[in-house]
């Protein structure tokens, strides 16, 4: 087919490297900010306070209340505090939860965000926000929530435990996988997706073996940056739909759910996405069956491989399958109720993903 695409670049400023946290005061000053609110999760309050101390007078306060999926009550408190302190910007230090809280403030108060990511989730690269009320998560896109500046300092990821590093990294790879077969995939984004998956797949075993290996941490974070940029630029498909449904309905943990579902969702889509299979095969060291390779990688990383071990009851499989097909996301392979149920059953049990078909192998 003749090449045809539309590509819209997003403004992003990235400062990358070990020790770049020291440049945070300059980044704050460059944006003309003088009273920023530092946001972090309760578990990372010490880190938040350290960042606040480094900012000195330019910091108006610290709010250590970020939580997964941004509950509206927390978002309201954060907005009120920003008002009360006369904050003119936010510095989000942490994973997707801290960045998500900054986005919730930006959405209403239009305050610029500077992000200092400490996981591989990638939210800092996207204009996507999320808010959860009464157990229901609403999401949307808004240019105002895209961080103005992102400081990727691998030293900030040294404290991320091995298991969380593994699942967070697999969460990032999931963005690359779905970006490769997205309806709005573009050549530049596909290059980023392939390179992001390659960097993470190579780095994660080293990170898990030795969490203090700064080179491995830097390589993983480089991959996470690329995968986050892919997430921002493309429309996600069945895999993300399943994870959103599982997370929203059963409150399963975000990164772990991505890790378990990814090989199965990819196995389902592989027959309809030969270009993605070829790119992932290159990224994963020539793997014949990328879905199987990711399933084995999860095992090597000591990451969970079954939804049962994440606490999902077998009886919920059918309900999740119904919900996932009710309002399906765009997908390279037509989504059927039976297909989704059987992939969920395999993911629930921790069984291997369905193997790549021989005729598919010939095409890639
Ligand atoms: P998280 O931000 O919830 O962090 C998980 C836990 O790990 C927290 O307790 C946190 O304090 C801790 N932690 C983080 N970094 C650490 C470090 N370096 N050392 C020690 N502890 C650390 O988890 P996450 O997976 O990064 O983010 C998940 C959330 O982000 C979800 O709500 C998800 O929906 C959202 N998300 C949004 C987007 C988007 O584009 N909007 C993209 C990805 C994820």
Boltz pocket constraint, residues with backbone or C-beta under 6 A from the ligand:
constraints:
  - pocket:
      binder: B
      contacts: [[A, 41], [A, 42], [A, 43], [A, 44], [A, 67], [A, 68], [A, 69], [A, 70], [A, 94], [A, 95], [A, 96], [A, 97], [A, 98], [A, 100], [A, 118], [A, 119], [A, 120], [A, 121], [A, 122], [A, 123], [A, 124], [A, 126], [A, 127], [A, 128], [A, 129], [A, 130], [A, 156], [A, 157], [A, 158], [A, 159], [A, 160], [A, 161], [A, 164], [A, 168], [A, 231], [A, 254], [A, 255]]
      max_distance: 6.0
